[in-house]
Amino acid sequence: MSTATVSRVIHDQDRVSAPTRQRVLEVIEALGYVPDSAAQSMVRRSKEVIGLVAIEARSPDTDVEHEGLLFIEEVLRGVEAKLSPLNWPVLISTRHAADQDDAYQWLLQMSAKVDGLLIAEGFEPAERLAELASRIPVVLVAGSPDAPHADVVGADNRAGTRALVTHLIEQHGRTRLWYVAGPPEAPDARERRTAFEDTLARYPGVWLAGRSEGRFAALSGQLAVREILAAPRRDAPDAIVCANDQMALGAIQELRAAGIRVPAEISVTGFDDVYLGAMFTPPLTTVHQPMQLLGERACSLVLERIADPGLPRRVERLPTKLVVRESCGCPPADVAAGGRVS
């Protein structure tokens, strides 16, 4: 048979008789034939692949976490849910943020293999982002809403942090708060830190007991607690606010090892609402951000831009919710399954 006839059968096109179609399908089954996607993409000028890349802010000794689902894994679930009906695969990879030039070259290589790129956890040089976006549709996940050359999908970090700090102060009377920040190069970490500081400033008699620079890893929470324990007891905080759940869980582990009760002696809170937080002892009060939905919306935006490159730049901010559990000081009786959402 001609290659054109076989191609029509593979692509489920008309103009092939039923007996011929059946014969071709039987031979395909017998040979175990799989179409060459690279050759097909050259003909269609489309790869039908989306890239999901994470420029990780964690240091090499803390980038592997075993406590629960990480942010990028939850985002991936959302991306795959969006692409599954299209039968498009995801090409996923990670890179450390230490060398932005190296990361940029790596992104250029990725761009040749995919139709669109989703970049998570921070890639900031505006001129490099402009160059990349001129080659391929780009959407930033949890990126800066001010990034001028790409679509952006992020959570409302400010509202979530505000609700959390307000709860600690107004519901539990906490007045000496210690903040464990995320990496300064991460846009979502910067937003949470600014919101924390702004909310604290609204309450006379409430002050910042101290601050630790973290890397979104459990070790950062542990190191922050060691710093707190090394300071004079009169300066000890009555609450530790962490910029993500991994750091909060690390802080609780370190406090427990030191014989300090959470929340009886000190409150601890996180941000993200990873699965393990609800299973921990005590269950973690946190802010839920819709990580899977971030992936779905980012994927939708990149698919729309692939279809229409002339679309105006778009920024989406998804709502967050305070999830109240026991680590802030709320009694178990007030906590529904999984935590009370407010």
N, C-alpha and C positions, 0 to 999 in steps of 0.2 A: 504494500500500500504506500501511497505517497505520504511524505511527512506532514503535508497540509491536512490530510484526513486524520492522521493520528493526533495532530494538534487540536483539531476540532473536537475530537472525543475527549481529550484531556481537559479542555476548557469548557466542556458541556455546551458546545454550540450546535446549531441546527445544520442541515444539509448533509447529514450522515444517516444512512438507512439503519434500521434497528438491527438487522443481522451483522452489518459491518461494525456497528458500535459494540455489540456484544463480543465479536471476535477480538477487537482491539483490547477491550477490557480484560478478556481472559488471558491474552498474552502479557498485558501489564501485570496482572496478578501472578502469572507463572514466573515472570522475570524479576518480580520484586522491584519494578521500575519506580523511581522517584524523580519528578521533574527537576531540572537544574534551575534553582531559583536565581542564581547569578546571571545565567543566560537570559532568563525571562525578564529580569529587571533591566537588562540592557535594552531589550526590545520595548518594554513599557516605559522606560526612563523612570521607574519607580522600584524601590526595594521592598515596600510593604513591611518595613521594620521601623520601630521606634526605639530610640536609645534613652536609657535612664542612667544618669551618671551622678555620683555623689562625690563632691569635693569635701572630704572629711576634715573636720577641724580637730579631731582627737589626736593625741600624740600616739606614736607607735606602740607604746606599752599599755595603752588603755583602749585601743580600738576594737578589741574583741570582748563582747559582753555576753554573759550567759544568763542574766537575770530574767529576760523576757524579750518580747518582740521589740525591735528597735524601730526608730522612726522610718528609716528608708525601707524596711521590710513591709511596714504597713502601707506606705505610699505605693510600693510595688504591687500589692494586692489590688489597690484601686486602679492602677494602670492596666493590669492584666484583665480585670473585670471589664474595662472599657474596650480593650482590643480583642477579647475572646470572640465576640460575635463576628468580627472581621477576619478572624484567623490570621491576625498579624502577630508575630512574636515580639518580645522585648529583648533588646541587647542591653544588659546591665553590667556596670563596672564601677569601681571606686578608685579614688585617688586621694592622697594626702595633700592638704592645702599648703604645705611648706614651700613648694616651688610653683608659683603661679605660671611661670614661663613653661615649665615642663607640663603642667596641667593643660595649658592652652594648646601645645603641640599634640598632646594626647586627644583633646577634644576635636582638633582638626582631623585627626585620623579617624575618630569615631564618626564624624560628619560625613565621611565618604561611604559609610556602610549603612546609613539609616536615612529615612525621609524627614525625621524631626528629632530634636533633642529636648529632653527634660533634664534640667540641671538642679540638683538638690544640695542643700547644706553649704551653699556659698561659692560663687565665682564672681569677683567684683570689678576687676579693671574694666572701666566703661569702654575704652577704646578697643580692647580685645573682644569684649562682648559684642560690640558693633560689627567688628570684622566677622565674627562667627555667625551672627544673625543675618549678615548679608549673603551668606552661603547657604543657610538652611534655617527653617523655622525653629525658634528656640523659646521655651517656656521655663521660667524659674519657679521652682517649688520652694516655698518658704524664703523667697528672695526679697530684696529690698523693693518696696513699691515705687521707689524713686528711680529704679534702674530704667534708663531711657530707651534701651534698644531691644527689649524683649517683653513678651507678655509675662505676667506674674500672678501666681496663686499663693495665697498665704492665709494663716489663721489670724484672728483678731487678738494678738498677743497682749495688747494694751488693756483691753476690756477684761480679759481673763485674769491678768495679774492684778488689776485694780480690784476685782471682786474678791480675789483670794486674800490680799492684804487687808482689805476692809473687813472681811470676816474675822481674821485673826484679832484685829484691834477692837472692833465693836462687839463681837460675840464672845471673845475670850479675854479681853482686856490686856492683850500683849502690848508691851511698851518698849521692849528692847529687842529689835529684830536684827538678825545676822543674815546677810545675803550671800548666796553662793552663785556667782554669775556664770554664764556660758561664755564661750570663746568670743572675744570682741569682734572678730571678723565675720561672725555669723549674724545676719540681719535680724533673725528672730530673737537671738540672745540680746542684741542691743535694744530692741523694742521692749522686751520684758524688764530689762534693767532700768530703762528710762521710766517705764510705768511704775515700777517699784519705788523709785526715788520720788516721783511726782506724788504718788499716793501718800507716802510717808510724810511729805511736807505739808499735807492738808491737816495733820493731826498734831496740835501742840501737846507737848509732853510725851510724844512718841519719837524715838530716835534710832538712828542706825548704830547698832552695837559693834558692827564690824562687817567686813566684806572679804570674800575669798574669790580669786579668779579660778574658774573651773573650765573643764574641757568636755562637758556633757557626758562624763563617765563616772562610774561608781567610785573610783579612786579619788576623784575630786571632792566628793562628799566626805569621804573618810579623812582626807587631808585637812579639810575645813574644820572638822570636829577636833582633830588633834591640835590645830591652831587655837581653837576656842578653849580647850582644856589646859593649854599651856599658859593662857592669860590669867591675870588675877581674878579670883572668883567674884569679886564685887562688880567686875565688868562683864560677867557672863550674860548671854542673851536668854530671853525666855521663849524665843521662836527662831527657827532656822528656815528661811525661805530659799528653796533651790530652783534654779532655772529649768531643770528637767527632772523627770522621775528617777533616772539612773543615779543622779547625784544624791537625791533625797534618800533612796534606798541604801546607798553607801553610808550616808550620814547616820541613819537609824542603826545600821549594823555596828558602826564604830561606837555610838552612844551606848548601845546594849553591851558591847564588850567592856566598856568603862563602868558599867553598873548604873548608868543614868536612865531613868524611866521616861519613855515617850508614850503619852504626852504629859504625864503627871508632873514632870520636872521641866520639860521643854517640848514645845510643839515643833513638828517638822512637816513641811509641805513640798510638793513637786509641781510638775507641769508636763502634760502630754496625755496622761491616763493610759499607760501601758498596762497590759493584762496583769502582770505580776503584782502591781501596786495594790490591787484589790485583795490579793491572796496573802499579802505580807502581814506580819504582826508587829505593830498594829497596822490595820489597813490604811493606806496612804490617802490623805486629803490632797487633791490635785486639781488641775484644770484640764478638762477634756478638750483636745483639739481633734477635729475629724480627719485623721491622717489618711485613711482610705479615700475619703472624699477629696482630699487634696490631690491624690493621684488621679482620681477619675476626672476632676475638673481640669487639671493640667493637661491630661491626655486629650480631653475634648477640645481645649484651646489649640493644641498643636495640630490636631487633625483638621480643625477649621482653617487654620492658617496654611496648612498644606494645600487644602482645596482652594483657598483664596488668599494668596500672599499679600494682597492689597488691603486687607482689613486694618482698621486703626488699632493702635496698641491698646491692650486691655489689662486691667488690674482687678482681681477678685479677692475679696477678703471674707473668709468663711467664719461664722460665729463660733465662739468658744463657750464652755459652760463650767462653772464651779462644781466640782464633785466632792461633797463633804463626807468624809469617813472619820476614823477615830484618831488619826495621828495629829490632828489639830487640837484635840481636846473635847470633841463632841462625844457624848456617851453612845455606846452601841445601840441603845434603844432608839436613838434618833436616826440610825443609819439603815436604810433599806438595802435589799440585795444589790451589791455592787456599789452602793453609795447613794446619797441623796443628791440629786442634781438641782442646782438653782441658777 
